[in-house]
């Protein structure tokens, strides 16, 4: 029986939205382990780009690929940078200043080079954007170096070696700007280790969808995957855990399971597709809402836990607007300008 290629995975949108909320809650509550959502994003990115480009029906030129990724990532990144700077100026009465130099770090932000190992003192300006810098250049590396006939075994070895290096040199996976041996950026290594697992996940899905799985086996697999993911998120004595190093592997299995879109879990997260639509806006700009609430309600003596409903409501309202007015409009504008030129 012929297998029809899917063009969209609804369950991914819902889970992407939940992951973005997890990051927003990490910075709001501080004790929440939302940093693992970044690794999920990278596994999912590898899966989606493999689907759209690596196994596309027709080849895509390098220029079209880079333009597509730039149009997808840059408008909201630029808006987040400008919004963060404005909010910082209004609320703190100063522009952001950093040890590596205000102008230098600003230029890095504008050129998406702020997390490739050039900044020795750490993250700059709008903090969540560190992963946008990393993802953009990983996407370019993916297009240049990985092809449909690239074996999955080297990709798996690359991931295992990368995660092992991170484990030995950092002790957990929450690493971003540090340079190993003065030359290898840990954030890039972390991102690449997760991204290539997403490519393997896509290939796993292509194989798994051709198999008629016995219901009991499918149910057991779902239970093991979900329990493993929950254990990595909550079975810990502190915020950071050595077990985090296994998170990308667990996310790989979870992505394959959800891509099959079978069972109640896939159905439930697919219902949150609307949340996934604004997930990029939430992820990249939630610090602005956090700063406004902190400064505006500082005299109420309420904890972040008590203000969580207000925080989440502000996120959803604000980013429903920025998705339409900035993310979608910016992508359309860049695409139009490229055609004109």
MARPAPA-768444 format. One record per residue (C-alpha): residue in three letters; x, y, z; chain; residue number from 1. Coordinates in Angstrom, 1 decimal, padded with zeros to 4 digits, m for minus. Layout:
N
dodren r: ALA, u: X, v: Y, w: Z, c: A, k: NUM .
...
//
This chain:
341
dodren r: UNK, u: 000.0, v: 000.0, w: 000.0, c: A, k: 1 .
dodren r: UNK, u: 001.4, v: 003.4, w: m000.9, c: A, k: 2 .
dodren r: UNK, u: 002.1, v: 005.8, w: 001.9, c: A, k: 3 .
dodren r: UNK, u: 001.0, v: 009.4, w: 001.4, c: A, k: 4 .
dodren r: UNK, u: 003.6, v: 011.9, w: 002.6, c: A, k: 5 .
dodren r: UNK, u: 002.2, v: 014.2, w: 005.3, c: A, k: 6 .
dodren r: UNK, u: 002.7, v: 017.9, w: 004.9, c: A, k: 7 .
dodren r: UNK, u: 001.9, v: 019.0, w: 008.5, c: A, k: 8 .
dodren r: UNK, u: 002.1, v: 017.5, w: 012.0, c: A, k: 9 .
dodren r: UNK, u: m000.6, v: 019.0, w: 014.1, c: A, k: 10 .
dodren r: UNK, u: 000.6, v: 017.4, w: 017.3, c: A, k: 11 .
dodren r: UNK, u: 004.0, v: 019.2, w: 017.0, c: A, k: 12 .
dodren r: UNK, u: 002.4, v: 022.6, w: 017.2, c: A, k: 13 .
dodren r: UNK, u: 000.7, v: 021.8, w: 020.5, c: A, k: 14 .
dodren r: UNK, u: 003.9, v: 020.4, w: 022.0, c: A, k: 15 .
dodren r: UNK, u: 005.9, v: 023.4, w: 020.7, c: A, k: 16 .
dodren r: UNK, u: 003.5, v: 025.7, w: 022.4, c: A, k: 17 .
dodren r: UNK, u: 003.8, v: 023.9, w: 025.7, c: A, k: 18 .
dodren r: UNK, u: 007.6, v: 023.9, w: 025.5, c: A, k: 19 .
dodren r: UNK, u: 007.5, v: 027.7, w: 024.9, c: A, k: 20 .
dodren r: UNK, u: 005.3, v: 028.1, w: 028.0, c: A, k: 21 .
dodren r: UNK, u: 007.8, v: 026.0, w: 029.9, c: A, k: 22 .
dodren r: UNK, u: 010.6, v: 028.3, w: 029.1, c: A, k: 23 .
dodren r: UNK, u: 008.5, v: 031.3, w: 030.0, c: A, k: 24 .
dodren r: UNK, u: 007.7, v: 029.7, w: 033.4, c: A, k: 25 .
dodren r: UNK, u: 011.4, v: 028.9, w: 033.9, c: A, k: 26 .
dodren r: UNK, u: 012.3, v: 032.6, w: 033.9, c: A, k: 27 .
dodren r: UNK, u: 009.2, v: 033.4, w: 035.9, c: A, k: 28 .
dodren r: UNK, u: 009.4, v: 030.8, w: 038.7, c: A, k: 29 .
dodren r: UNK, u: 013.2, v: 030.1, w: 038.4, c: A, k: 30 .
dodren r: UNK, u: 012.8, v: 026.6, w: 039.9, c: A, k: 31 .
dodren r: UNK, u: 011.1, v: 025.2, w: 036.9, c: A, k: 32 .
dodren r: UNK, u: 013.3, v: 023.1, w: 034.5, c: A, k: 33 .
dodren r: UNK, u: 012.1, v: 024.7, w: 031.3, c: A, k: 34 .
dodren r: UNK, u: 015.6, v: 024.9, w: 029.9, c: A, k: 35 .
dodren r: UNK, u: 015.1, v: 021.4, w: 028.5, c: A, k: 36 .
dodren r: UNK, u: 012.5, v: 022.8, w: 026.2, c: A, k: 37 .
dodren r: UNK, u: 015.4, v: 024.2, w: 024.1, c: A, k: 38 .
dodren r: UNK, u: 016.6, v: 020.7, w: 023.4, c: A, k: 39 .
dodren r: UNK, u: 013.1, v: 019.6, w: 022.5, c: A, k: 40 .
dodren r: UNK, u: 012.9, v: 022.6, w: 020.0, c: A, k: 41 .
dodren r: UNK, u: 016.2, v: 021.5, w: 018.4, c: A, k: 42 .
dodren r: UNK, u: 015.1, v: 017.8, w: 018.0, c: A, k: 43 .
dodren r: UNK, u: 011.8, v: 019.0, w: 016.5, c: A, k: 44 .
dodren r: UNK, u: 013.7, v: 021.5, w: 014.2, c: A, k: 45 .
dodren r: UNK, u: 015.8, v: 018.6, w: 012.9, c: A, k: 46 .
dodren r: UNK, u: 012.7, v: 016.6, w: 012.2, c: A, k: 47 .
dodren r: UNK, u: 010.8, v: 019.4, w: 010.4, c: A, k: 48 .
dodren r: UNK, u: 013.8, v: 020.5, w: 008.3, c: A, k: 49 .
dodren r: UNK, u: 014.5, v: 016.9, w: 007.3, c: A, k: 50 .
dodren r: UNK, u: 010.8, v: 016.6, w: 006.2, c: A, k: 51 .
dodren r: UNK, u: 010.8, v: 019.9, w: 004.3, c: A, k: 52 .
dodren r: UNK, u: 014.2, v: 020.0, w: 002.7, c: A, k: 53 .
dodren r: UNK, u: 016.2, v: 016.7, w: 003.1, c: A, k: 54 .
dodren r: UNK, u: 013.3, v: 014.6, w: 001.7, c: A, k: 55 .
dodren r: UNK, u: 011.6, v: 017.3, w: m000.4, c: A, k: 56 .
dodren r: UNK, u: 010.1, v: 016.2, w: m003.6, c: A, k: 57 .
dodren r: UNK, u: 012.2, v: 018.7, w: m005.5, c: A, k: 58 .
dodren r: UNK, u: 015.6, v: 020.1, w: m004.5, c: A, k: 59 .
dodren r: UNK, u: 015.8, v: 023.5, w: m002.9, c: A, k: 60 .
dodren r: UNK, u: 018.6, v: 026.0, w: m003.7, c: A, k: 61 .
dodren r: UNK, u: 020.9, v: 027.2, w: m001.0, c: A, k: 62 .
dodren r: UNK, u: 019.8, v: 030.8, w: m001.4, c: A, k: 63 .
dodren r: UNK, u: 016.1, v: 029.9, w: m001.1, c: A, k: 64 .
dodren r: UNK, u: 016.8, v: 027.8, w: 002.0, c: A, k: 65 .
dodren r: UNK, u: 018.8, v: 030.5, w: 003.8, c: A, k: 66 .
dodren r: UNK, u: 016.2, v: 033.1, w: 002.9, c: A, k: 67 .
dodren r: UNK, u: 013.5, v: 030.9, w: 004.2, c: A, k: 68 .
dodren r: UNK, u: 015.2, v: 030.4, w: 007.5, c: A, k: 69 .
dodren r: UNK, u: 016.2, v: 034.1, w: 007.8, c: A, k: 70 .
dodren r: UNK, u: 012.6, v: 035.2, w: 007.1, c: A, k: 71 .
dodren r: UNK, u: 011.3, v: 032.7, w: 009.7, c: A, k: 72 .
dodren r: UNK, u: 013.7, v: 033.7, w: 012.5, c: A, k: 73 .
dodren r: UNK, u: 014.9, v: 037.3, w: 012.0, c: A, k: 74 .
dodren r: UNK, u: 011.7, v: 039.5, w: 012.1, c: A, k: 75 .
dodren r: UNK, u: 010.7, v: 038.4, w: 015.6, c: A, k: 76 .
dodren r: UNK, u: 014.3, v: 038.3, w: 016.7, c: A, k: 77 .
dodren r: UNK, u: 014.8, v: 041.9, w: 015.7, c: A, k: 78 .
dodren r: UNK, u: 011.5, v: 042.9, w: 017.3, c: A, k: 79 .
dodren r: UNK, u: 012.5, v: 041.2, w: 020.5, c: A, k: 80 .
dodren r: UNK, u: 015.8, v: 042.9, w: 020.6, c: A, k: 81 .
dodren r: UNK, u: 014.3, v: 046.4, w: 020.1, c: A, k: 82 .
dodren r: UNK, u: 011.4, v: 045.7, w: 022.5, c: A, k: 83 .
dodren r: UNK, u: 013.8, v: 044.5, w: 025.2, c: A, k: 84 .
dodren r: UNK, u: 016.1, v: 047.5, w: 024.7, c: A, k: 85 .
dodren r: UNK, u: 013.1, v: 049.9, w: 025.0, c: A, k: 86 .
dodren r: UNK, u: 011.7, v: 048.1, w: 028.0, c: A, k: 87 .
dodren r: UNK, u: 015.1, v: 048.1, w: 029.7, c: A, k: 88 .
dodren r: UNK, u: 015.5, v: 051.8, w: 028.9, c: A, k: 89 .
dodren r: UNK, u: 012.1, v: 052.8, w: 030.3, c: A, k: 90 .
dodren r: UNK, u: 012.1, v: 050.5, w: 033.4, c: A, k: 91 .
dodren r: UNK, u: 015.8, v: 050.5, w: 034.4, c: A, k: 92 .
dodren r: UNK, u: 016.5, v: 054.0, w: 033.0, c: A, k: 93 .
dodren r: UNK, u: 019.5, v: 052.8, w: 031.1, c: A, k: 94 .
dodren r: UNK, u: 020.4, v: 050.7, w: 028.0, c: A, k: 95 .
dodren r: UNK, u: 021.7, v: 047.2, w: 028.6, c: A, k: 96 .
dodren r: UNK, u: 025.5, v: 047.2, w: 029.2, c: A, k: 97 .
dodren r: UNK, u: 027.7, v: 044.1, w: 029.1, c: A, k: 98 .
dodren r: UNK, u: 031.4, v: 043.3, w: 029.8, c: A, k: 99 .
dodren r: UNK, u: 032.1, v: 042.5, w: 026.1, c: A, k: 100 .
dodren r: UNK, u: 031.0, v: 046.0, w: 025.1, c: A, k: 101 .
dodren r: UNK, u: 027.6, v: 047.5, w: 024.5, c: A, k: 102 .
dodren r: UNK, u: 028.2, v: 048.2, w: 020.7, c: A, k: 103 .
dodren r: UNK, u: 030.0, v: 044.9, w: 020.1, c: A, k: 104 .
dodren r: UNK, u: 027.2, v: 042.8, w: 021.7, c: A, k: 105 .
dodren r: UNK, u: 024.5, v: 044.8, w: 019.9, c: A, k: 106 .
dodren r: UNK, u: 026.2, v: 044.2, w: 016.5, c: A, k: 107 .
dodren r: UNK, u: 026.4, v: 040.5, w: 017.4, c: A, k: 108 .
dodren r: UNK, u: 022.6, v: 040.5, w: 018.1, c: A, k: 109 .
dodren r: UNK, u: 021.9, v: 042.3, w: 014.8, c: A, k: 110 .
dodren r: UNK, u: 024.0, v: 039.8, w: 012.8, c: A, k: 111 .
dodren r: UNK, u: 022.8, v: 036.6, w: 014.7, c: A, k: 112 .
dodren r: UNK, u: 026.4, v: 035.9, w: 015.8, c: A, k: 113 .
dodren r: UNK, u: 025.9, v: 036.4, w: 019.5, c: A, k: 114 .
dodren r: UNK, u: 026.1, v: 032.7, w: 020.4, c: A, k: 115 .
dodren r: UNK, u: 028.8, v: 031.2, w: 018.2, c: A, k: 116 .
dodren r: UNK, u: 031.7, v: 031.6, w: 020.6, c: A, k: 117 .
dodren r: UNK, u: 032.6, v: 035.3, w: 020.2, c: A, k: 118 .
dodren r: UNK, u: 031.2, v: 036.5, w: 023.4, c: A, k: 119 .
dodren r: UNK, u: 033.4, v: 035.3, w: 026.3, c: A, k: 120 .
dodren r: UNK, u: 031.2, v: 036.8, w: 029.1, c: A, k: 121 .
dodren r: UNK, u: 028.0, v: 035.1, w: 028.3, c: A, k: 122 .
dodren r: UNK, u: 024.5, v: 035.9, w: 027.0, c: A, k: 123 .
dodren r: UNK, u: 023.6, v: 039.4, w: 025.9, c: A, k: 124 .
dodren r: UNK, u: 020.6, v: 041.6, w: 025.5, c: A, k: 125 .
dodren r: UNK, u: 017.4, v: 039.6, w: 025.0, c: A, k: 126 .
dodren r: UNK, u: 018.6, v: 036.4, w: 026.6, c: A, k: 127 .
dodren r: UNK, u: 016.3, v: 033.7, w: 025.0, c: A, k: 128 .
dodren r: UNK, u: 017.7, v: 034.8, w: 021.6, c: A, k: 129 .
dodren r: UNK, u: 020.9, v: 032.9, w: 022.3, c: A, k: 130 .
dodren r: UNK, u: 019.3, v: 029.8, w: 020.8, c: A, k: 131 .
dodren r: UNK, u: 018.1, v: 031.7, w: 017.7, c: A, k: 132 .
dodren r: UNK, u: 021.7, v: 032.6, w: 016.8, c: A, k: 133 .
dodren r: UNK, u: 022.7, v: 029.0, w: 017.4, c: A, k: 134 .
dodren r: UNK, u: 019.8, v: 027.5, w: 015.4, c: A, k: 135 .
dodren r: UNK, u: 020.3, v: 029.8, w: 012.3, c: A, k: 136 .
dodren r: UNK, u: 023.9, v: 028.7, w: 011.8, c: A, k: 137 .
dodren r: UNK, u: 023.1, v: 025.1, w: 012.6, c: A, k: 138 .
dodren r: UNK, u: 020.5, v: 025.2, w: 009.9, c: A, k: 139 .
dodren r: UNK, u: 023.1, v: 026.5, w: 007.4, c: A, k: 140 .
dodren r: UNK, u: 025.5, v: 023.7, w: 008.5, c: A, k: 141 .
dodren r: UNK, u: 022.7, v: 021.2, w: 008.1, c: A, k: 142 .
dodren r: UNK, u: 022.0, v: 022.3, w: 004.5, c: A, k: 143 .
dodren r: UNK, u: 025.6, v: 022.3, w: 003.5, c: A, k: 144 .
dodren r: UNK, u: 026.8, v: 019.0, w: 005.2, c: A, k: 145 .
dodren r: UNK, u: 023.8, v: 016.6, w: 005.5, c: A, k: 146 .
dodren r: UNK, u: 022.2, v: 014.9, w: 002.5, c: A, k: 147 .
dodren r: UNK, u: 019.6, v: 012.3, w: 002.0, c: A, k: 148 .
dodren r: UNK, u: 022.2, v: 009.6, w: 001.6, c: A, k: 149 .
dodren r: UNK, u: 024.1, v: 010.6, w: 004.8, c: A, k: 150 .
dodren r: UNK, u: 024.0, v: 007.6, w: 007.1, c: A, k: 151 .
dodren r: UNK, u: 022.2, v: 007.8, w: 010.4, c: A, k: 152 .
dodren r: UNK, u: 025.0, v: 006.1, w: 012.3, c: A, k: 153 .
dodren r: UNK, u: 027.5, v: 009.0, w: 012.0, c: A, k: 154 .
dodren r: UNK, u: 024.8, v: 011.4, w: 013.0, c: A, k: 155 .
dodren r: UNK, u: 024.1, v: 009.3, w: 016.1, c: A, k: 156 .
dodren r: UNK, u: 027.8, v: 009.1, w: 017.0, c: A, k: 157 .
dodren r: UNK, u: 028.1, v: 012.8, w: 016.6, c: A, k: 158 .
dodren r: UNK, u: 025.2, v: 013.3, w: 019.0, c: A, k: 159 .
dodren r: UNK, u: 026.5, v: 010.8, w: 021.6, c: A, k: 160 .
dodren r: UNK, u: 030.0, v: 012.3, w: 021.4, c: A, k: 161 .
dodren r: UNK, u: 028.7, v: 015.8, w: 021.8, c: A, k: 162 .
dodren r: UNK, u: 026.5, v: 015.0, w: 024.7, c: A, k: 163 .
dodren r: UNK, u: 029.3, v: 013.0, w: 026.3, c: A, k: 164 .
dodren r: UNK, u: 031.7, v: 016.0, w: 026.0, c: A, k: 165 .
dodren r: UNK, u: 029.0, v: 018.3, w: 027.6, c: A, k: 166 .
dodren r: UNK, u: 028.5, v: 015.8, w: 030.4, c: A, k: 167 .
dodren r: UNK, u: 032.2, v: 015.6, w: 031.2, c: A, k: 168 .
dodren r: UNK, u: 033.0, v: 019.3, w: 030.9, c: A, k: 169 .
dodren r: UNK, u: 029.8, v: 020.8, w: 032.3, c: A, k: 170 .
dodren r: UNK, u: 028.0, v: 018.1, w: 034.2, c: A, k: 171 .
dodren r: UNK, u: 024.6, v: 019.0, w: 032.9, c: A, k: 172 .
dodren r: UNK, u: 023.0, v: 020.1, w: 029.7, c: A, k: 173 .
dodren r: UNK, u: 022.1, v: 023.7, w: 030.5, c: A, k: 174 .
dodren r: UNK, u: 025.1, v: 025.3, w: 028.8, c: A, k: 175 .
dodren r: UNK, u: 025.1, v: 028.1, w: 026.3, c: A, k: 176 .
dodren r: UNK, u: 028.0, v: 030.5, w: 025.8, c: A, k: 177 .
dodren r: UNK, u: 031.0, v: 028.7, w: 027.3, c: A, k: 178 .
dodren r: UNK, u: 033.8, v: 027.7, w: 024.9, c: A, k: 179 .
dodren r: UNK, u: 035.3, v: 024.3, w: 025.4, c: A, k: 180 .
dodren r: UNK, u: 039.1, v: 024.3, w: 024.9, c: A, k: 181 .
dodren r: UNK, u: 038.7, v: 028.0, w: 023.9, c: A, k: 182 .
dodren r: UNK, u: 037.4, v: 027.0, w: 020.4, c: A, k: 183 .
dodren r: UNK, u: 034.2, v: 024.9, w: 020.6, c: A, k: 184 .
dodren r: UNK, u: 031.1, v: 026.8, w: 021.7, c: A, k: 185 .
dodren r: UNK, u: 029.1, v: 024.6, w: 024.1, c: A, k: 186 .
dodren r: UNK, u: 025.7, v: 026.0, w: 022.9, c: A, k: 187 .
dodren r: UNK, u: 026.5, v: 025.1, w: 019.3, c: A, k: 188 .
dodren r: UNK, u: 027.6, v: 021.6, w: 020.4, c: A, k: 189 .
dodren r: UNK, u: 024.5, v: 021.2, w: 022.5, c: A, k: 190 .
dodren r: UNK, u: 022.3, v: 022.3, w: 019.7, c: A, k: 191 .
dodren r: UNK, u: 023.9, v: 020.2, w: 017.0, c: A, k: 192 .
dodren r: UNK, u: 023.7, v: 017.1, w: 019.3, c: A, k: 193 .
dodren r: UNK, u: 019.9, v: 017.5, w: 019.6, c: A, k: 194 .
dodren r: UNK, u: 019.4, v: 018.7, w: 016.0, c: A, k: 195 .
dodren r: UNK, u: 020.9, v: 015.6, w: 014.3, c: A, k: 196 .
dodren r: UNK, u: 018.7, v: 013.4, w: 016.6, c: A, k: 197 .
dodren r: UNK, u: 015.7, v: 015.1, w: 015.0, c: A, k: 198 .
dodren r: UNK, u: 016.9, v: 014.0, w: 011.6, c: A, k: 199 .
dodren r: UNK, u: 017.2, v: 010.4, w: 012.9, c: A, k: 200 .
dodren r: UNK, u: 013.7, v: 010.8, w: 014.4, c: A, k: 201 .
dodren r: UNK, u: 012.3, v: 011.7, w: 011.0, c: A, k: 202 .
dodren r: UNK, u: 013.9, v: 008.6, w: 009.4, c: A, k: 203 .
dodren r: UNK, u: 012.5, v: 006.6, w: 012.3, c: A, k: 204 .
dodren r: UNK, u: 009.1, v: 008.0, w: 011.6, c: A, k: 205 .
dodren r: UNK, u: 009.3, v: 007.1, w: 007.9, c: A, k: 206 .
dodren r: UNK, u: 010.1, v: 003.5, w: 008.9, c: A, k: 207 .
dodren r: UNK, u: 007.6, v: 003.3, w: 011.8, c: A, k: 208 .
dodren r: UNK, u: 004.6, v: 004.5, w: 009.8, c: A, k: 209 .
dodren r: UNK, u: 005.0, v: 001.5, w: 007.4, c: A, k: 210 .
dodren r: UNK, u: 004.6, v: m001.0, w: 010.2, c: A, k: 211 .
dodren r: UNK, u: 001.3, v: m002.3, w: 011.6, c: A, k: 212 .
dodren r: UNK, u: 002.1, v: m002.2, w: 015.3, c: A, k: 213 .
dodren r: UNK, u: 000.2, v: m004.5, w: 017.6, c: A, k: 214 .
dodren r: UNK, u: m001.9, v: m002.4, w: 020.0, c: A, k: 215 .
dodren r: UNK, u: m000.3, v: m003.7, w: 023.1, c: A, k: 216 .
dodren r: UNK, u: 003.3, v: m003.0, w: 021.8, c: A, k: 217 .
dodren r: UNK, u: 002.2, v: 000.5, w: 020.8, c: A, k: 218 .
dodren r: UNK, u: 000.7, v: 001.1, w: 024.2, c: A, k: 219 .
dodren r: UNK, u: 003.8, v: m000.1, w: 026.1, c: A, k: 220 .
dodren r: UNK, u: 006.0, v: 002.0, w: 023.9, c: A, k: 221 .
dodren r: UNK, u: 003.9, v: 005.1, w: 024.6, c: A, k: 222 .
dodren r: UNK, u: 004.0, v: 004.5, w: 028.3, c: A, k: 223 .
dodren r: UNK, u: 007.8, v: 004.0, w: 028.4, c: A, k: 224 .
dodren r: UNK, u: 008.4, v: 007.2, w: 026.3, c: A, k: 225 .
dodren r: UNK, u: 006.1, v: 009.3, w: 028.4, c: A, k: 226 .
dodren r: UNK, u: 007.4, v: 008.0, w: 031.7, c: A, k: 227 .
dodren r: UNK, u: 011.0, v: 008.6, w: 030.6, c: A, k: 228 .
dodren r: UNK, u: 010.2, v: 012.2, w: 029.6, c: A, k: 229 .
dodren r: UNK, u: 008.4, v: 012.9, w: 032.9, c: A, k: 230 .
dodren r: UNK, u: 011.2, v: 011.3, w: 034.9, c: A, k: 231 .
dodren r: UNK, u: 013.8, v: 013.5, w: 033.2, c: A, k: 232 .
dodren r: UNK, u: 011.7, v: 016.6, w: 033.9, c: A, k: 233 .
dodren r: UNK, u: 010.7, v: 015.9, w: 037.5, c: A, k: 234 .
dodren r: UNK, u: 012.9, v: 013.1, w: 039.1, c: A, k: 235 .
dodren r: UNK, u: 015.6, v: 015.5, w: 040.4, c: A, k: 236 .
dodren r: UNK, u: 016.7, v: 016.9, w: 043.7, c: A, k: 237 .
dodren r: UNK, u: 017.8, v: 020.3, w: 042.2, c: A, k: 238 .
dodren r: UNK, u: 017.3, v: 022.4, w: 039.1, c: A, k: 239 .
dodren r: UNK, u: 020.2, v: 020.8, w: 037.2, c: A, k: 240 .
dodren r: UNK, u: 020.7, v: 017.1, w: 036.9, c: A, k: 241 .
dodren r: UNK, u: 023.1, v: 014.7, w: 035.3, c: A, k: 242 .
dodren r: UNK, u: 020.1, v: 012.9, w: 033.8, c: A, k: 243 .
dodren r: UNK, u: 019.4, v: 015.9, w: 031.6, c: A, k: 244 .
dodren r: UNK, u: 022.0, v: 014.6, w: 029.2, c: A, k: 245 .
dodren r: UNK, u: 019.5, v: 011.9, w: 028.2, c: A, k: 246 .
dodren r: UNK, u: 016.8, v: 014.4, w: 027.5, c: A, k: 247 .
dodren r: UNK, u: 017.5, v: 014.8, w: 023.7, c: A, k: 248 .
dodren r: UNK, u: 017.3, v: 011.0, w: 023.3, c: A, k: 249 .
dodren r: UNK, u: 013.9, v: 010.9, w: 025.2, c: A, k: 250 .
dodren r: UNK, u: 012.7, v: 013.8, w: 023.1, c: A, k: 251 .
dodren r: UNK, u: 013.7, v: 011.9, w: 019.9, c: A, k: 252 .
dodren r: UNK, u: 011.4, v: 009.0, w: 020.9, c: A, k: 253 .
dodren r: UNK, u: 008.6, v: 011.4, w: 021.9, c: A, k: 254 .
dodren r: UNK, u: 008.8, v: 013.2, w: 018.5, c: A, k: 255 .
dodren r: UNK, u: 008.6, v: 009.9, w: 016.6, c: A, k: 256 .
dodren r: UNK, u: 005.6, v: 008.8, w: 018.7, c: A, k: 257 .
dodren r: UNK, u: 003.7, v: 012.0, w: 018.3, c: A, k: 258 .
dodren r: UNK, u: 004.5, v: 012.1, w: 014.5, c: A, k: 259 .
dodren r: UNK, u: 002.5, v: 008.9, w: 014.1, c: A, k: 260 .
dodren r: UNK, u: m000.5, v: 010.8, w: 015.5, c: A, k: 261 .
dodren r: UNK, u: m002.0, v: 007.8, w: 017.1, c: A, k: 262 .
dodren r: UNK, u: m003.5, v: 007.7, w: 020.6, c: A, k: 263 .
dodren r: UNK, u: m004.9, v: 010.2, w: 023.1, c: A, k: 264 .
dodren r: UNK, u: m001.7, v: 012.0, w: 023.8, c: A, k: 265 .
dodren r: UNK, u: m001.2, v: 013.1, w: 020.1, c: A, k: 266 .
dodren r: UNK, u: m004.9, v: 014.0, w: 020.0, c: A, k: 267 .
dodren r: UNK, u: m004.7, v: 016.1, w: 023.1, c: A, k: 268 .
dodren r: UNK, u: m001.6, v: 018.1, w: 022.1, c: A, k: 269 .
dodren r: UNK, u: m003.0, v: 018.6, w: 018.6, c: A, k: 270 .
dodren r: UNK, u: m005.9, v: 020.5, w: 020.2, c: A, k: 271 .
dodren r: UNK, u: m003.3, v: 023.1, w: 021.3, c: A, k: 272 .
dodren r: UNK, u: m002.3, v: 023.9, w: 017.8, c: A, k: 273 .
dodren r: UNK, u: m003.3, v: 027.5, w: 018.3, c: A, k: 274 .
dodren r: UNK, u: m000.7, v: 027.8, w: 021.1, c: A, k: 275 .
dodren r: UNK, u: 002.0, v: 026.4, w: 018.9, c: A, k: 276 .
dodren r: UNK, u: 001.2, v: 029.2, w: 016.4, c: A, k: 277 .
dodren r: UNK, u: 002.4, v: 031.9, w: 018.7, c: A, k: 278 .
dodren r: UNK, u: 005.1, v: 029.7, w: 020.4, c: A, k: 279 .
dodren r: UNK, u: 008.0, v: 031.5, w: 018.8, c: A, k: 280 .
dodren r: UNK, u: 006.7, v: 034.9, w: 019.9, c: A, k: 281 .
dodren r: UNK, u: 006.3, v: 033.6, w: 023.4, c: A, k: 282 .
dodren r: UNK, u: 009.7, v: 032.0, w: 023.6, c: A, k: 283 .
dodren r: UNK, u: 011.6, v: 035.0, w: 022.2, c: A, k: 284 .
dodren r: UNK, u: 009.8, v: 037.9, w: 024.0, c: A, k: 285 .
dodren r: UNK, u: 008.4, v: 036.7, w: 027.3, c: A, k: 286 .
dodren r: UNK, u: 011.1, v: 038.6, w: 029.3, c: A, k: 287 .
dodren r: UNK, u: 009.4, v: 041.8, w: 028.3, c: A, k: 288 .
dodren r: UNK, u: 006.1, v: 040.8, w: 029.9, c: A, k: 289 .
dodren r: UNK, u: 008.1, v: 039.6, w: 032.9, c: A, k: 290 .
dodren r: UNK, u: 009.9, v: 043.0, w: 033.3, c: A, k: 291 .
dodren r: UNK, u: 006.7, v: 045.0, w: 032.9, c: A, k: 292 .
dodren r: UNK, u: 004.8, v: 043.0, w: 035.6, c: A, k: 293 .
dodren r: UNK, u: 007.7, v: 043.0, w: 038.0, c: A, k: 294 .
dodren r: UNK, u: 008.1, v: 046.8, w: 037.7, c: A, k: 295 .
dodren r: UNK, u: 004.4, v: 047.6, w: 037.5, c: A, k: 296 .
dodren r: UNK, u: 003.3, v: 045.5, w: 040.5, c: A, k: 297 .
dodren r: UNK, u: 006.4, v: 045.8, w: 042.7, c: A, k: 298 .
dodren r: UNK, u: 004.4, v: 047.5, w: 045.5, c: A, k: 299 .
dodren r: UNK, u: 001.7, v: 044.8, w: 045.7, c: A, k: 300 .
dodren r: UNK, u: 003.9, v: 042.4, w: 047.7, c: A, k: 301 .
dodren r: UNK, u: 002.7, v: 039.5, w: 045.6, c: A, k: 302 .
dodren r: UNK, u: 004.9, v: 036.5, w: 044.7, c: A, k: 303 .
dodren r: UNK, u: 005.5, v: 035.3, w: 041.2, c: A, k: 304 .
dodren r: UNK, u: 003.5, v: 032.2, w: 042.0, c: A, k: 305 .
dodren r: UNK, u: 000.5, v: 034.4, w: 042.9, c: A, k: 306 .
dodren r: UNK, u: 000.9, v: 036.4, w: 039.8, c: A, k: 307 .
dodren r: UNK, u: 001.3, v: 033.5, w: 037.4, c: A, k: 308 .
dodren r: UNK, u: m002.2, v: 033.7, w: 036.0, c: A, k: 309 .
dodren r: UNK, u: m001.7, v: 037.4, w: 035.1, c: A, k: 310 .
dodren r: UNK, u: 001.7, v: 036.6, w: 033.6, c: A, k: 311 .
dodren r: UNK, u: 000.4, v: 033.8, w: 031.4, c: A, k: 312 .
dodren r: UNK, u: m002.6, v: 035.8, w: 030.4, c: A, k: 313 .
dodren r: UNK, u: m000.4, v: 038.7, w: 029.4, c: A, k: 314 .
dodren r: UNK, u: 001.8, v: 036.4, w: 027.3, c: A, k: 315 .
dodren r: UNK, u: m001.1, v: 034.9, w: 025.3, c: A, k: 316 .
dodren r: UNK, u: m002.7, v: 038.3, w: 024.7, c: A, k: 317 .
dodren r: UNK, u: 000.5, v: 040.1, w: 023.7, c: A, k: 318 .
dodren r: UNK, u: 001.9, v: 037.4, w: 021.5, c: A, k: 319 .
dodren r: UNK, u: m001.3, v: 036.8, w: 019.7, c: A, k: 320 .
dodren r: UNK, u: m000.8, v: 040.3, w: 018.4, c: A, k: 321 .
dodren r: UNK, u: 002.9, v: 040.1, w: 017.7, c: A, k: 322 .
dodren r: UNK, u: 002.5, v: 036.9, w: 015.8, c: A, k: 323 .
dodren r: UNK, u: 000.2, v: 038.6, w: 013.3, c: A, k: 324 .
dodren r: UNK, u: 001.7, v: 042.1, w: 013.2, c: A, k: 325 .
dodren r: UNK, u: 005.4, v: 041.2, w: 013.4, c: A, k: 326 .
dodren r: UNK, u: 006.2, v: 037.5, w: 012.8, c: A, k: 327 .
dodren r: UNK, u: 003.8, v: 036.9, w: 009.9, c: A, k: 328 .
dodren r: UNK, u: 004.1, v: 040.4, w: 008.4, c: A, k: 329 .
dodren r: UNK, u: 007.9, v: 040.4, w: 008.7, c: A, k: 330 .
dodren r: UNK, u: 008.2, v: 037.0, w: 007.0, c: A, k: 331 .
dodren r: UNK, u: 006.0, v: 038.2, w: 004.2, c: A, k: 332 .
dodren r: UNK, u: 007.9, v: 041.5, w: 003.8, c: A, k: 333 .
dodren r: UNK, u: 011.3, v: 039.7, w: 003.5, c: A, k: 334 .
dodren r: UNK, u: 010.0, v: 037.3, w: 001.0, c: A, k: 335 .
dodren r: UNK, u: 008.5, v: 040.0, w: m001.1, c: A, k: 336 .
dodren r: UNK, u: 011.7, v: 042.1, w: m001.0, c: A, k: 337 .
dodren r: UNK, u: 013.7, v: 039.1, w: m002.1, c: A, k: 338 .
dodren r: UNK, u: 011.5, v: 038.5, w: m005.1, c: A, k: 339 .
dodren r: UNK, u: 011.6, v: 042.2, w: m006.0, c: A, k: 340 .
dodren r: UNK, u: 015.4, v: 042.2, w: m005.8, c: A, k: 341 .
//
